[in-house]
Amino acid sequence: MTGKGQASVTWSARPMVVGRTLAAHSIVFLGAVAPPALVALADGAHDMALALAPSVALGLAGHAAHRRVPEPDDVRKIEAVATFVALFVLVSLSAAPAFLALGMPFTDAVFESVSGVTSTGLTVAAETEQWPFAGHFLRAWLQWSGAFAIAVAGVALILGPGGASHEMGEIGINGRDLIASTRLQARQLLIAYCLITIVALAVLVPIMPTRWEGVVLALTAVSTGGFTPRADSLASYSTSAQNAVLAFCVSTTMSLYFYVLARQSGVRQALRKANCGAVLKALATGAALAAALKFAVDDWRTDQVLETTLNFVSGFTTAGFSVAPVAEADAVLALILVGMLIGGGIGSTAGGIKLDRALTLARMVRLSLVRLRAPRRAVTRLMANGRRVAADRIIAVGAIIVLYVLTGFLAWVAFLAAGSPPLGSLFDIVSALSTVGLSSGVTGPDLADPLKLVLIVAMLAGRLEFLALIVVILPSTWTNTLPQRR
């Protein structure tokens, strides 16, 4: 069937259904904007509270509308994806006025809001140490709520319940009803996510210089977000505090399903089924290589090697914290860049193309080499964890990687045309696409507004896994109709 022929049998997204589904999920929107508004009110940051008030009112109005109009019972997958993308964009726009209230210019406020919601951590804010607690809590809460949303929706909505089960191994929620199965999945993952957050608060609050810094860092560590109350990120904190923060980043770089499965089937089974063993091995290997490269290209200093190792861990987990300026030798910088590009596991709060997809790509290359040596009649299949990899998964992996590379290349061309340094620009673009937050120094308050807009698009596209954002903005998504059955 030709491309046009296939397009003719695809469902369109119905705006009314998307609107009603959006209203049905207004509680999610409220969950993102209401807590920062309440904290701002309690903290005496009345300008911030007033700036967030319209967003809270919008969420309450949506919830009231949902109570009057029943939720659609025939939501198509494309409509679920459109609802999720709309929620992400709405939260990004709704939080921006609060950053305006903190004195940021409009473009910078949108940048900061998008960086928070996408749990990226890149920042163009200046003098953040002068912000009230409410400002820091706003960024941390946006990261915490946005990271959980993508961990759930990236599997349940973008991949679909059945697709999620196959993509994740044996750990998806199988169900015919997309909305019902997503809610069941969300409850399981939310419990795990909240428990990890509670442990992070219990550990970090006592060891931080102030309690409120412990709260902020716990939220941003669990979300692999990267915002900190200090301009130097983690550099001025103690080594024990740095290690503790990054340990919690590692804990959610693995799939959140690991914790659900660990309770049900034991840690060993959970490590295998959630592919967490591969994540930990890749992280350990990369950290060792980073330390070795630092030793090879620079003078031996234990503290510098530790800083480089921790910066790699931060990059691989896509957390974006830095324990020292990322001004490494090119070889070390390139290794950190590769770690950021790959990222953590599917179903985690981490960004990047995901290790699971990178391993599938590596298996595809290996299979191609095997087939060159195999007899013509030999049967060779792409296998992962003892199971055959489905064709739709291969297509999805290829599409996401192609879109990642293409988006990164176009953004890099824009930066190079503006005269930005090549390697530094590429590093920050990958940081945005993988929602990391580490910067080589290119991203900052002085960055030109057009380039900030490029990074805003990159953060949204990367966090929404490219396909979701692209399909929602395509006109054909809203105009194609499936032919009537005879």
C-alpha positions in Angstrom: 0.0 0.0 0.0 1.4 3.5 -0.9 1.9 6.2 1.6 -1.3 8.0 0.6 -3.2 4.7 0.8 -2.0 4.0 4.3 -2.8 7.6 5.3 -6.4 7.1 4.1 -7.1 4.4 6.7 -5.7 6.3 9.7 -7.9 7.8 12.4 -8.0 11.6 12.8 -8.0 13.3 16.2 -11.4 14.8 17.1 -10.9 18.3 18.7 -14.0 17.9 20.8 -12.9 14.6 22.2 -9.4 15.9 22.9 -11.0 18.9 24.7 -13.2 16.7 26.9 -10.3 14.3 27.6 -8.2 17.4 28.5 -10.9 18.5 30.9 -11.0 15.0 32.4 -7.3 15.3 33.1 -7.4 18.8 34.5 -6.5 17.4 37.9 -3.1 16.6 36.4 -2.8 20.2 35.3 -3.8 21.4 38.7 -1.3 19.1 40.3 1.5 20.9 38.4 0.4 24.5 39.0 -1.5 24.6 42.3 1.3 23.5 44.8 3.7 26.2 43.6 0.9 28.8 43.9 0.2 27.7 47.5 3.8 27.7 48.4 4.3 31.2 46.9 1.3 32.4 48.9 2.7 30.9 52.1 6.2 32.2 51.4 4.9 35.8 50.9 5.8 35.8 47.2 2.4 37.3 46.4 3.4 38.4 42.8 4.2 34.8 42.0 1.0 33.5 43.6 -1.0 36.1 41.6 0.7 35.1 38.4 -0.2 31.5 38.9 -3.8 32.2 40.0 -5.3 32.2 36.4 -3.7 28.8 35.8 -5.2 27.5 39.0 -8.6 28.9 38.0 -8.3 27.3 34.5 -7.6 23.9 36.1 -10.6 24.3 38.5 -12.8 25.3 35.6 -11.7 22.3 33.6 -12.4 20.0 36.6 -15.8 21.5 37.0 -16.6 21.1 33.3 -15.5 17.4 33.5 -18.0 16.9 36.4 -20.8 18.1 34.2 -19.8 16.3 30.9 -18.9 12.6 31.1 -15.4 11.5 30.0 -15.3 10.1 26.4 -15.3 6.3 26.4 -13.9 5.9 22.8 -10.6 7.8 23.0 -8.3 7.0 20.2 -4.6 6.6 20.7 -3.8 9.7 18.7 -6.3 11.6 20.9 -4.6 10.4 24.0 -1.2 11.5 22.6 -2.7 14.9 21.6 -4.1 15.3 25.2 -0.7 14.5 26.7 1.1 17.0 24.4 -1.5 19.7 25.1 -1.1 19.2 28.9 2.7 19.6 28.6 2.4 22.7 26.5 -0.3 24.2 28.7 1.7 23.7 31.9 4.8 25.2 30.2 2.8 28.3 29.2 0.9 28.6 32.5 4.0 28.5 34.6 5.8 31.2 32.6 4.0 34.2 34.2 5.5 33.1 37.6 9.0 33.5 36.2 8.0 36.9 34.8 7.0 37.8 38.3 10.6 36.9 39.3 11.9 39.6 36.9 12.8 37.5 33.9 12.2 38.7 30.3 9.4 37.0 28.4 11.6 34.6 26.3 13.7 33.7 29.3 10.6 33.0 31.4 9.2 30.7 28.7 12.7 29.0 28.5 12.9 28.5 32.2 9.3 27.1 32.3 9.9 24.7 29.5 13.2 23.6 31.0 11.4 22.9 34.2 8.4 21.0 32.8 10.7 18.9 30.5 13.0 18.2 33.6 15.9 19.5 31.5 17.6 21.9 33.9 19.2 24.2 31.3 18.9 27.7 32.7 19.1 31.3 31.4 18.2 32.8 34.8 20.6 35.2 36.5 21.1 35.7 40.3 18.9 32.8 41.2 20.4 32.9 44.7 18.4 36.0 45.3 15.1 34.2 44.5 12.6 33.4 47.3 12.1 29.8 48.2 8.9 29.8 46.2 10.9 30.5 43.0 13.1 27.5 43.6 10.2 25.3 44.6 8.4 26.2 41.4 11.3 25.0 39.2 11.8 21.9 41.3 8.0 21.0 41.4 7.7 21.5 37.6 10.6 19.0 37.1 9.2 16.5 39.6 5.7 16.5 38.1 6.9 16.7 34.5 9.4 13.8 34.9 6.8 11.5 36.4 4.3 12.4 33.6 6.7 11.4 30.9 7.8 8.2 32.7 4.2 7.1 32.6 3.0 8.6 29.3 6.1 7.7 27.4 5.2 4.1 28.0 1.4 4.1 28.3 0.3 6.8 25.9 3.1 7.2 23.3 3.9 3.5 23.1 0.4 2.3 24.0 -0.3 -0.4 26.6 0.5 -3.4 24.4 3.5 -1.6 22.8 4.7 -0.7 26.3 4.6 -4.3 27.4 6.7 -5.4 24.4 9.1 -2.4 24.6 9.7 -2.8 28.3 10.1 -6.6 28.2 7.3 -8.2 30.3 6.4 -5.3 32.5 3.8 -3.2 30.7 0.1 -3.0 31.7 -1.8 -5.0 29.2 -5.4 -3.9 28.7 -7.8 -3.1 25.9 -8.9 0.1 27.4 -6.2 2.7 27.0 -7.5 5.1 29.6 -8.2 2.4 32.3 -4.9 0.6 31.8 -3.0 3.9 31.9 -4.6 4.8 35.2 -3.8 1.4 36.7 -0.2 1.8 35.5 0.0 5.4 36.8 -1.1 4.4 40.3 1.6 1.7 40.5 4.3 4.0 39.3 3.2 7.0 41.3 3.5 5.0 44.5 7.0 4.0 43.6 7.9 7.5 42.6 6.5 9.0 45.8 8.3 6.5 48.0 11.6 7.2 46.3 10.9 10.9 46.8 10.2 10.4 50.5 13.5 8.5 51.0 15.3 11.3 49.1 13.8 13.9 51.4 14.7 11.9 54.5 18.3 11.6 53.3 19.0 15.0 51.7 17.2 17.4 54.1 19.4 16.6 57.1 22.7 16.8 55.1 22.1 20.0 53.2 23.1 23.5 54.6 19.4 24.4 54.8 16.2 22.4 54.9 14.6 24.1 52.0 17.7 23.3 49.8 17.2 19.7 50.8 13.6 19.8 49.7 14.4 21.4 46.3 17.3 19.0 45.6 15.3 16.0 46.6 12.6 16.9 44.0 15.1 17.7 41.3 17.3 14.6 41.9 14.4 12.1 41.8 13.2 13.8 38.6 16.7 13.8 37.1 16.0 17.5 36.6 19.2 19.4 37.5 18.0 22.7 38.9 19.7 23.8 42.1 19.3 26.9 44.3 23.0 27.8 43.6 24.5 29.3 40.5 27.4 26.7 40.6 25.0 23.7 40.7 26.4 21.2 43.2 30.0 22.5 43.2 29.7 24.3 46.6 28.0 21.4 48.4 29.9 18.8 50.3 31.1 15.6 48.6 28.7 13.5 50.6 25.8 15.7 49.5 26.9 15.5 45.8 27.2 11.7 46.0 23.8 11.4 47.7 22.1 13.6 45.1 23.5 11.7 42.2 22.7 8.4 43.8 19.0 9.3 43.7 19.4 10.4 40.1 20.7 6.9 39.4 17.7 5.4 41.2 15.3 6.9 38.7 17.4 6.5 35.6 16.3 2.9 35.9 12.7 2.1 34.9 10.2 2.9 37.6 8.7 -0.5 36.8 11.8 -2.0 38.5 10.5 -1.0 41.9 7.0 -2.4 41.2 8.5 -5.7 40.0 11.0 -5.8 42.8 8.1 -5.9 45.3 6.2 -8.5 43.2 9.0 -10.8 41.9 12.2 -10.0 43.7 15.2 -7.8 42.8 16.9 -10.3 40.5 13.8 -10.7 38.3 13.2 -7.0 38.3 16.7 -6.2 37.2 16.3 -8.6 34.2 12.8 -7.7 33.1 13.2 -4.0 33.5 16.6 -4.1 31.8 18.1 -2.2 34.8 21.2 -4.4 34.8 22.2 -3.1 31.4 21.6 0.5 32.6 23.9 0.0 35.6 26.6 -1.8 33.6 26.6 1.0 31.0 26.8 3.7 33.7 29.7 1.9 35.5 31.6 1.4 32.3 31.2 5.0 31.2 32.2 6.3 34.6 35.3 4.2 34.5 36.2 5.4 31.0 35.7 9.0 32.1 38.0 8.6 35.0 40.6 6.8 32.7 40.4 9.6 30.1 40.8 12.3 32.7 43.9 10.5 34.0 45.3 10.1 30.5 44.8 13.6 29.2 45.2 15.7 32.4 47.5 15.8 35.4 46.5 13.2 38.1 44.5 14.8 40.9 42.1 12.6 42.8 39.5 15.4 43.3 39.5 16.3 39.6 39.1 12.6 38.5 36.2 12.3 41.0 34.6 15.5 39.6 34.8 14.2 36.1 33.4 10.9 37.1 30.4 12.5 38.8 29.8 14.9 35.9 29.7 11.8 33.6 27.2 10.2 36.0 25.1 13.3 35.9 25.2 13.4 32.1 24.3 9.7 31.6 21.4 10.0 34.0 20.4 13.2 32.2 20.2 14.9 35.5 22.3 17.9 34.5 23.9 18.6 37.9 27.6 19.6 37.7 30.1 19.2 40.6 32.6 21.4 38.6 32.5 23.4 35.4 32.2 21.2 32.4 35.4 22.5 30.9 37.0 19.2 30.1 39.4 18.0 27.4 37.7 17.3 24.1 37.9 13.5 24.6 36.3 13.7 28.0 33.6 16.1 26.8 32.8 13.8 23.9 32.4 10.9 26.2 30.0 12.8 28.4 28.2 13.9 25.3 27.7 10.3 24.2 26.4 9.5 27.7 23.9 12.3 27.4 22.8 11.1 24.0 22.1 7.6 25.2 20.4 8.3 28.5 18.7 5.9 30.9 16.1 3.2 30.5 12.6 3.4 29.0 10.0 4.1 31.7 12.5 6.1 33.7 12.6 9.9 34.4 15.8 10.1 32.3 15.9 11.6 28.8 18.1 10.7 25.8 17.3 8.2 23.1 17.2 5.6 25.9 19.7 2.7 26.4 17.1 0.1 25.4 16.8 1.7 21.9 20.6 2.1 21.6 21.0 -1.6 22.4 18.3 -2.5 19.8 20.3 -0.4 17.2 23.5 -2.3 18.2 21.8 -5.6 17.8 20.5 -4.5 14.3 24.1 -3.8 13.3 25.3 -7.1 14.7 22.6 -9.0 12.9 23.5 -7.3 9.6 27.1 -8.5 10.0 25.9 -12.0 10.8 23.6 -12.2 7.7 26.6 -11.3 5.5 28.3 -14.5 6.6 25.2 -16.7 6.8 24.0 -19.1 4.0 21.1 -17.7 1.9 18.5 -20.1 3.5 19.6 -19.5 7.1 17.0 -18.1 9.4 18.3 -15.1 11.4 16.2 -12.9 13.6 16.6 -9.8 15.7 16.4 -11.0 19.3 16.4 -9.2 22.7 16.3 -11.0 26.0 15.5 -14.3 24.3 12.5 -12.9 22.4 12.1 -11.8 18.8 12.0 -8.0 18.4 8.8 -7.0 16.6 8.9 -5.0 13.4 7.0 -2.1 14.9 9.6 -1.7 17.6 12.4 -1.5 15.0 10.5 1.1 13.0 9.9 3.2 16.1 13.5 3.0 17.2 14.7 4.0 13.7 12.2 6.9 13.5 13.2 8.3 16.9 16.9 8.1 16.2 16.6 9.7 12.8 14.5 12.5 14.2 16.9 13.0 17.0 19.9 13.3 14.7 18.0 15.5 12.2 16.7 17.9 14.9 20.2 18.1 16.4 21.8 18.8 13.1 19.3 21.6 12.2 19.8 23.2 15.7 23.5 22.9 15.4 23.5 24.7 12.0 21.5 27.5 13.6 24.0 27.9 16.4 27.0 27.7 14.0 25.4 30.4 11.8 25.2 32.6 14.8 28.9 32.2 15.5 28.7 29.9 18.5 31.7 27.5 19.2 31.2 24.2 17.4 31.8 21.7 20.2 30.2 23.8 22.9 27.1 24.4 20.8 26.8 20.7 20.0 27.2 19.8 23.6 24.4 22.2 24.7 22.1 21.1 21.9 22.4 17.4 22.9 21.9 18.5 26.5 18.6 20.1 25.4 17.5 17.2 23.2 18.2 14.7 25.9 16.8 16.9 28.6 20.0 16.8 30.5 20.8 20.4 31.6 24.6 20.3 31.6 26.1 23.2 29.7 29.5 24.0 28.3 28.9 27.6 28.9 27.1 28.5 25.6 23.6 28.6 27.2 23.0 31.5 29.5 21.3 34.9 30.0 23.3 36.4 27.2 22.3 33.8 24.6 20.5 35.4 21.7 16.7 35.0 21.8 16.4 33.1 18.5 18.8 30.5 19.8 16.9 30.3 23.1 13.8 29.5 21.0 15.8 26.8 19.2 16.6 25.2 22.5 13.0 25.5 23.7 11.8 23.5 20.7 14.7 21.0 21.2 13.7 20.5 24.9 10.0 19.9 24.1 10.8 17.7 21.1 13.3 15.6 23.0 11.1 15.2 26.1 8.0 14.3 24.0 10.0 11.7 22.1 9.7 13.7 18.8 7.0 11.5 17.3 4.3 12.7 19.8 5.0 16.4 19.1 5.3 16.0 15.4 2.1 14.0 14.9 0.1 16.5 16.9 1.2 19.5 14.8 0.7 17.7 11.5 -2.5 19.0 9.7 -3.3 15.5 8.5 -3.7 14.4 12.2 -6.8 16.6 12.4 -8.2 16.1 8.9 -7.8 12.4 7.9 -10.8 10.2 8.5 -11.1 6.4 8.4 -13.5 5.3 5.6 -16.9 4.2 6.8 -17.3 0.4 7.1 -19.7 -1.3 4.8 
